[in-house]
């Protein structure tokens, strides 16, 4: 009798596991960081989260400049790859043969270009201030 009950319980366990609905992917992703206005480009706002910097688009975030916020965004629908060599292929190929001051200037120019248009984008759906301070 005990074996029959144990067998019945074991046979029902896989059926119970498959009866659960599949887990849904989250529809929103949240980021927490500090909002800053670009010094070089007009109407460019960024969110700094640790060492990562993201370009903000969507809602107007002017009121949150210099404040720590939490930004909610929709999950990306497709993969977008924006690339390019950093620093440029010309600077990288010259390696040690280039004057160090010219290499530093080229790297600075490349990082400025990255700050203006090559940053990963967050399309803001909602934004709210959180406690904390920004450097």
Beta strands, then each sheet from edge to edge (+ up, - down):
strand 1: 28-37
strand 2: 45-49
strand 3: 52-58
strand 4: 68-74
strand 5: 120-129
sheet 1: 1+ 2- 3+ 5+ 4- 1+
end
